[in-house]
């Protein structure tokens, strides 16, 4: 292992106390990841409903439609979470 490949400890990141920029950034990343996961699940739900609709399964159109609605809401919330993120200072 060379110096470039060595791992660092979390000591150089600073404290994760209330009000610190690291804690705010971690919270923002958590929200974006959560909304992204919900978008993926809603997309799979809508695709499964659409596949059932194509096969002719009874009432699958309702699952496909509700999946699309949930996907649209989750995508909007994800976009808002990314847009409302605090600016990154280098």
Secondary structure, 3 states (H helix, E strand, C coil): CCCCCCCCCHHHHCCCCCCCHHHHHHHHHHHHHHHHHHHHHHHHHHHHHHHHHHHCCCCHHHHHHHHHHHHHHHHHHHHHHHHCCCCCCC
